[in-house]
Amino acid sequence: MTKGYLSLVLHAHLPFVRHPEYDYSFEEKWYFEALTETYLPLLQTFNRLNADNVDYRITVSVSPTLAAMWQDDYLREKYRGYLERLLDLADKEVTRTAGDAEFSPLARHYRQRFQEAYHQFFEHYQGNLVSAFRSLAESGKVELICCAGTHGYLPLLNTQPEAVYAQLYTAVEQHTRLFGKQPQGIWLPECAYEYGIDNFLRELGIHYFFVDTHGILFAKPRPAFGTYSPLITPAGVAAFGRDEESSKQVWSKTEGYPGDFYYRDFYRDIGYDLPLDYIGPYIHPDGIRLHTGFKYHRITGTTDHKEPYQPHIAQQKVAEHAGNFMFNREKQIEYLAGEMGRPPIILAPYDAELFGHWWYEGPAWLEDFFRKVHYDQDTFKTITPSEYLGLGLPLQEAEPSSSSWGSEGYHDVWLNKDNDRLYRHLHMAAQRMRQATVDFPLAQGQQKEALNQMGRELLLAQASDWPFIISTGTMVQYARERIEDHVVRFNRLHEQLYANNIDTDWLDKLKTKDNLFPHLDYHIFAPQQSMEKVATPIN
């Protein structure tokens, strides 16, 4: 008998990284790795479950920047070259390890994986993952939801409410157009919530969003059921809170499943281990050693000593951990149902890249878990948030607390001494964008194209990825340059617009380089924006 529900949510996001000006881009490699190690394996996982008629549910948020990259012809062909180099390296690795009883099977395994990735992407899906995920959603077992336009950190953009509205409207419009259906829910970037954001969500037809645990526990008034039932905000939108127990079992560095010593070690890679004259053609052209994806060792322990990876033992661990996760959810839901007198919902949200990229066995764990839930128990069902709301259970009205799922739980990661200076420029640009919609309400021709491109540059500058990277101290120069470049482009377009002297050649280059959101209409940044005023309404 079903006593409660589990809602698994994967957040699929990468910042918009597209650099045709470089033959090799480290940042584009982020995207290619995610395609190969996460998105394609997840598609395989869900399609196998569908083929076997396994009854499962999962929610996947696809960020607009990721969807834009999925559609980009330049990145599609660049990915072909990336995979061809890996396949060339795979052939060499199969030859090099031929006499090694431990590494030879792994080399052949990787060659097969890269061959499968090439076949899937270019032949089976014809390079179109938007279509692949859209077809998957039509099965009814995978719910696709959106995120903010460029993953802007909304609470810190809210000094100009029009900027928040533009981030959200852009996301809903693109999602509806690409996936053929208005999103019912949204993954707020970094799960960051601030009072009043729910008003924008209601206006755009969003029915639910997610917050971190304390966003629910510190709600006003205090919630009767904690995170085990969504709240209804004053604007009438449902807020689901992350469950700490299920999150810890997967996310924790010390206790989470991905840290098991028999799983593949992410950091040990032949890109660092093998001689430069051998591995040189497959790493950075400047000789900078990078991950190649050929990883022959397991985590082993907390020291630098690593033993060879043994996939058959790792698969045994996958089955063990999937069973353990299911058992814990059964006991958790049995207890909560007894205490609450109604079916609870456990919300378990994760970054999609955990599955396959950081945790190599992650997609296999998901598949094994869903199969076990389907065949081996009847205590709970997996469910999407939309389906749970459709049950019609009474929900408490309360205002979630200002919060995020970042370190310390609030806004510190995205606003601190290392990155605070960037916000004055973002706020000024947002003010100028707002005013430009007032000064040029009926722009046509090159003026309209310039205003639309100003909107793209502003959205790209607002991405939460850049202050996060600066705060964590990784790729800081690149993050700073991205913000500065987009703000400089915005300001130069702004100057040319008001001087009535638009450099059309330069504008065309920008439209080619920063080419996401082709349907963007600058009016979405207008003051007192409403759905009826937008030139391209959401259907």
Buried (B, 14 or more C-beta within 10 A) or exposed (E): EEBBBBBBBBBBBBBBBBBBEEEBBBBBBBBBBBBBBBBBBBBBBBBBBBEEEBEBBBBBBBBBBBBBBBBBEBBBEBBBEBBEBBBEBBEBBBEBBEEEEEBBBBBBBBBEBBBBBBEBBBEBBEBBBBBBBBBBBEEEBBBBBBBBBBBBBBBBBBEBBBBBBBBBBBBBBBBBBBBEBBBBBBBBBBBBBBBBBBBBBBBBEBBBBBBBBBBBBBBEEEBEBBBBBBBBBBBEBBBBBBBBEBBEBBBEEEEBBBEBEBBBBBEBBBBEBBEEEEBEEBBEEEEEBBBBBBBBBBBBEEEEEBBBBBBEEBBEBBBBBBBEBBBBBBEBBBEBBEEBEBBBBBBBBBBBBBBBBEBBBBBBBBBBBBBBBBEEBEBBBBBBBBBBBEEEEEBBEBBBBBBBBBEEBBBEBBBEEBBEEBBEBBBBBBBBBBBBBEEBEEBEEBBBBBBBBBBBBBBBBBBBBBBBBBBEEEBBEBBBEBBBBBBEBBBBBBEBBEEEEBBEEEBEEBBEBBBBBEEBBBBBBBEEBEEEEBEEEBE
